[in-house]
Amino acid sequence: MSALPKLLAACLLVLAACTTTSYKITTTTGQIYFAQDNPVYDVSSDTYVFIDENGEQVTLGKCEIKFIKEQ
C-alpha cells in the first residue's frame, strides 16, 4: 500500500472521531457527567439514562439534572 492511501485512511479515521457528539450533564448538586451519546429520557420513570465516559450506565432523575449541553 502506498503512502497516499494510508494517509487518506488515517485522515478519515481522525474525521470520524471528531464528528462524534458527546453531552455534558450537570446535576443540581454540581456533579458533571459526560455522556457518549444523547441521554435517553424515560417518561414512565421520569429519568434520563446514558453511558458515561467510563462506559458505565448512569440513571438520573429529571429533577436531579440542571442542564444537558451538547459538546
C-alpha positions as CSV (number, residue, x, y, z in Angstrom):
1,M,0.0,0.0,0.0
2,S,1.4,3.4,-1.0
3,A,1.7,6.4,1.3
4,L,-1.3,8.2,-0.2
5,P,-4.0,5.6,0.6
6,K,-2.6,5.2,4.1
7,L,-2.7,9.0,4.6
8,L,-6.3,9.2,3.4
9,A,-7.3,6.3,5.6
10,A,-5.7,8.0,8.6
11,C,-7.5,11.3,7.8
12,L,-10.9,9.6,7.6
13,L,-10.3,7.9,10.9
14,V,-9.5,11.2,12.5
15,L,-12.5,12.9,11.0
16,A,-14.8,10.1,12.1
17,A,-13.6,10.5,15.7
18,C,-14.1,14.3,15.6
19,T,-17.7,14.0,14.5
20,T,-19.0,12.1,17.4
21,T,-21.2,14.1,19.7
22,S,-21.0,13.9,23.4
23,Y,-23.1,15.6,26.1
24,K,-22.2,17.4,29.3
25,I,-24.7,16.7,32.0
26,T,-24.6,18.9,35.1
27,T,-26.7,18.0,38.2
28,T,-28.3,20.3,40.6
29,T,-25.6,19.4,43.1
30,G,-22.8,20.4,40.6
31,Q,-21.7,16.9,39.7
32,I,-20.7,16.7,36.0
33,Y,-21.1,13.7,33.7
34,F,-20.0,13.3,30.1
35,A,-22.3,11.1,28.0
36,Q,-21.1,9.3,24.9
37,D,-24.5,9.6,23.2
38,N,-27.7,11.6,23.7
39,P,-29.2,10.8,27.1
40,V,-32.5,8.9,26.7
41,Y,-35.5,10.2,28.7
42,D,-37.8,7.5,30.1
43,V,-41.2,9.0,30.6
44,S,-42.5,6.2,32.8
45,S,-39.8,6.6,35.4
46,D,-39.1,10.3,34.8
47,T,-35.4,9.6,34.4
48,Y,-32.5,10.1,32.0
49,V,-30.3,7.1,31.1
50,F,-26.9,7.4,29.5
51,I,-23.4,5.8,29.2
52,D,-20.7,7.9,30.9
53,E,-17.1,8.4,29.8
54,N,-16.1,5.3,31.8
55,G,-18.6,3.1,29.9
56,E,-20.9,2.9,32.9
57,Q,-24.7,3.2,32.6
58,V,-26.0,6.1,34.7
59,T,-29.6,6.8,35.6
60,L,-30.6,10.3,36.9
61,G,-34.0,11.6,37.9
62,K,-35.2,14.5,35.8
63,C,-35.3,16.7,38.9
64,E,-31.6,16.0,39.6
65,I,-30.5,17.5,36.3
66,K,-29.7,21.2,36.0
67,F,-28.9,21.1,32.3
68,I,-27.7,18.9,29.4
69,K,-25.4,20.5,26.9
70,E,-24.2,19.1,23.6
71,Q,-20.4,19.2,23.3
